[in-house]
Amino acid sequence: MKNKYSVFVHVGAGSHSLSNFSTYKSVMENACKAAIKALEEGSSSSAAVTIAIKILEDDPVTNAGIGSNLTRSGTVECDASIMCSKTGAFGAVGSVSAIKNPICAAKSIMDNESLGQQEIGLIYPMLLVGKGGEIWAKNNNIECTDDKSYHITVLFILNASSKTELVDNGLLQDTVGAICLDRYGDISSGVSSGGIALKYEGRVGEAAIYKAGCWAQKFYDSDQIKVVGASVTGTGEQIIRSSVAENYSTQVASNIDLPINQLQKLLLQFLDDPMLQKYSKKNVGIILMINNEIKDGAITELLAGHTTDTMGYGYMSNNMIHPKVMSLFSIY
């Protein structure tokens, strides 16, 4: 049995309000502490990720769950997904409006997807959108709500004089996420998002898309095992085109270069990607956790990078008394 466990969280890459940093710091610290407590008690990495992201969703300062950005018509539509390295299972919901914690619905879908085929021959879904996701949540006793009072950004966005006002107040940041390593050496990662402000109704972002928003996989080498988790944030359409979560995880795990150097190369490639040339600004942020299992134990590495103005993240391990929380500013 392994005895090292850790959590890595983020509150999105975008344009965060500096005046809100103390609030971001507090919610990330709370998410880290809750996840570590769960891992200490023997919870799986996927359960701990769900706990961490649920706390992030429940704070109105983040663009997820109760604090989500609104569509052009003033409605809330959320995306979320989660993936586990142990089974390779993935679960997601997209464009859901009535689920209090979308990550809980995604976790429920993932747990069923890991079972494979049903007795009647049907395959369990990986992604459910709109009413389908909401029906799944209700059928699986996941808390739902139709109460718009949960979404405190409603009146502000409807009364905002311009998108500039939204940016100045830090309301365009996208996606929260978490990665957890449990004491058994398994990694899970997840994301949850309200999407970009004033998006089209029915738009689904990277937070619900396989290979784009999150990834968790075990890689086997001749002399060691690497378990990698990634949680991604930014402009969903750009991230989906580049399959960022799966692509970056694979590159960082398999390349002979140092992981931090490889991540920097990947971010520069993202900025020059010909598939993204139609976009004037290219927005991506990512956190990665790499657990290197070697003969004498394991070494865990944490990486973070982004091309946006800001990105906030925090982490904690079993040998830390307090979480470490930071805010990054772009060098690109």
Order of alpha helices (4+ residues) and beta strands (2+ residues): beta-alpha-alpha-beta-beta-alpha-beta-alpha-alpha-alpha-beta-beta-beta-beta-alpha-alpha-alpha-beta-beta-beta-beta
